[in-house]
Amino acid sequence: MAGVLDPALSPDVVRRTWLSWYPRASLTVLRGAGHYAMDETPLDLIRTVEDFLRAEDGEEAEDAEEAGEADHADDTTGPGGSA
């Protein structure tokens, strides 16, 4: 996350550094924010963090469901592990 008005860590700097180091990362740009988004655009910051956390929760739930299905799909033995 970077503020468009941030003189130190602008979106361009974040793209050239952090995003090149972490290829699975993504960047959210806050239009009215500088370096202190918590003071400058608190509602946008909160919304962005909540969206990120919701996406992470959704991925974990999907991963857990897939793992549960995979565990049961391969279960061809009876109780105790023998056929």
C-alpha positions in Angstrom: 0.0 0.0 0.0 1.4 3.4 -0.9 0.0 6.9 -0.9 0.1 8.8 -4.2 1.4 11.9 -2.3 4.2 10.1 -0.4 7.5 11.8 -1.1 9.6 9.0 0.3 7.8 5.8 -0.7 5.7 6.7 -3.7 3.9 4.0 -5.7 6.7 4.1 -8.3 9.4 3.5 -5.6 7.3 0.6 -4.2 6.9 -0.9 -7.7 10.7 -0.7 -8.4 11.6 -2.1 -5.0 9.2 -4.1 -3.0 7.2 -5.5 -5.9 10.4 -6.6 -7.7 11.5 -8.4 -4.5 8.2 -10.0 -3.8 6.7 -11.2 -7.1 3.4 -12.4 -5.5 2.8 -9.0 -3.8 0.3 -6.5 -5.1 0.1 -2.7 -4.6 -2.9 -0.7 -3.6 -2.5 3.0 -4.1 -4.3 5.4 -1.9 -5.1 8.6 -3.9 -5.3 11.2 -1.2 -2.6 9.8 1.1 1.0 10.7 1.6 3.2 9.0 4.1 0.7 9.0 7.0 -2.4 7.3 5.5 -3.7 6.6 9.0 -4.1 10.4 9.5 -4.7 11.5 5.9 -7.2 8.9 4.6 -8.1 6.7 7.6 -11.3 5.3 6.1 -9.6 4.4 2.8 -6.8 2.7 4.8 -9.2 0.8 7.0 -11.2 -0.3 3.9 -8.1 -1.5 2.2 -6.9 -3.5 5.2 -10.3 -5.0 5.8 -10.5 -6.1 2.1 -7.1 -7.7 2.4 -8.0 -9.6 5.5 -11.3 -10.7 4.0 -9.4 -12.0 0.9 -6.9 -13.9 3.2 -9.8 -15.4 5.2 -11.5 -16.5 2.0 -8.3 -18.2 0.7 -7.7 -20.0 4.0 -11.3 -21.3 4.1 -11.0 -22.5 0.5 -7.6 -24.1 1.3 -9.1 -25.8 4.3 -12.0 -27.1 2.3 -9.8 -28.4 -0.4 -7.5 -30.1 2.1 -10.5 -31.7 3.8 -11.8 -33.0 0.4 -8.4 -34.2 -0.6 -8.0 -36.1 2.7 -11.3 -37.8 2.3 -10.9 -38.5 -1.5 -7.7 -40.5 -0.9 -9.2 -42.4 2.1 -9.7 -45.9 0.6 -8.9 -47.8 3.8 -11.2 -48.7 6.6 -10.8 -47.7 10.3 -7.3 -48.3 11.6 -5.7 -47.8 8.2 -6.2 -51.4 6.8 -8.3 -52.4 3.9 
